Every structure is written in structure tokens, then in C-alpha cells.
């Protein structure tokens, strides 16, 4: 049983799995979305991680190619994504279903419909 009272496939607490969904950005989100088939809390955080960080990663990569200012803008975007990761990790650890306006809403509707 996890800290919040629900079991997971890996045997870890569900809040730990939710935190791990964000630590590796969209890659660990994808991994936990594929292996965690029963726990909706983990599935929600995994899907929100993918829907948030995959477009953000692609955007930062593309911005980095802008001549002269691209690296500076990409660094700013990278720091913002690290701050965003920290906020999401704290909220997942607390057991909250913190939703972003777009990606969080899509993830919530997909998992909890």
C-alpha cells in the first residue's frame, strides 16, 4: 500500500511514482504511463508530464537554433522548466492532482473520465 492508500505495480508508494514521473521530464512520464496500468493518480501525473515537458523540450531545442540569442533564450527556458519540475514534484509528493491549464486538463479528462 502506498502512502495515500493505493497500490502500484512497482511496489513503490504512489506519491513516489508520481514524483518520478516528473524527475526525468517526459521520458519517465512515458515509462510510468506504460508500466502503471491500475493507479490513476500515477497515470495522471505521467500523462501530464508527457503533455507538459515534451512540447517544452521540443520548443527549447528549436529556440536554441535561433542565431545570436537562441542559446540565451534556451537557457532561460531550461531554468523555467526546472522550476516547473520542482513545483510539480512538490505537488505530486503532497498527493495533489495539480493541473496546468491545458496539459493538466487534458490529462485529467483522459484518466478520470
N, C-alpha and C positions, 0 to 999 in steps of 0.2 A: 504494500500500500504506500502510496506517495504521501507527501506532506499534506496535500489537500484532500486526500481520501480516495484517490482513484489510482488504479494500477496502470502500468505501462508495459510495453513489450520487452524493453531492455532491463526492467527491474529498477531503473533509476526513479527518483521522485519526479513527478510530472513538472514541478516548477524547475528542476534542474534541466530536464529535457527542453523545456520552453526557453530557458536561458541559452542553452547550447544551440538552439535554432538561430539565434542572433549573433553568437560569437564568431562564427565563420561566415557571416553575411549570408548570401543566398545559397551558398554551397551546402552548409549544414542544414539550412532550412529544407533544401531539396532532399537531403539524406533522411531527415526525420519525417518528412512528408511521405516518403516511400516506405519506411520501416514501421512507423507508428500508425496502425490502421484502426485502432479502437478508441484511443483517447482524443476526444475532440479539442480539449484545451491545447494539447501539443500540436495537433493538426492546424488549429487556428494560428498559433504563433509561427509554425513552419511556413504556412502559406503567406502570412503577412510578411515574413522575412523575404520570401522569394519576390513577392509583388512590390516590395519597397526597395530592396537592395539590388536586384537585377537591373532594373532601369537606371537606378542611380549609378551603378558601376559602369554601365554602357555609356551613360552621359558624361561621367568624369573621364572615361577613356577618350571619347570623342572631343571633349573640350581641350584635353591635353595636346591635341594636334593643331590647335589654333596658333599661328605664328606669334612670337614675342610674348604674349600674355597667357598663353594656354597653360603652361606649367604652373603659373601663379594661381590661376583660377581653379585648376585641377587640385592643387594643394588645399585651397580654401574649401572646395567641395569634399575632399578627403577628410579634413578636420571636422566638417559639419556631419559627415556620415559617421565618424567615430563618436561624436557627441550624441547623435541619434541612436547609435548602437547602445551607448551607455544608458540612455533613458529607457530604451526598450528592455534591456537586461534587468534594470531595477524593477520595472513594472511587471515583467514576467516572473521575477523572483518573488514578488509580493502576491502573485496569484491573480493579477488583474488582467482583464481582457481589454487592454488599452488599444483603441482603434485609431488609426490615421484616417483622415477624411476620405481618401479614395481607396488606397490599398487595404486598409483595415476594414472598411465597409464591404468591399468585395470578398475578402477572406471570411468575414463573419457570416455573410449571406450564403457563401458556398458551404461552409462547415456546419452552420447551425440552422439550416433551412428546414 
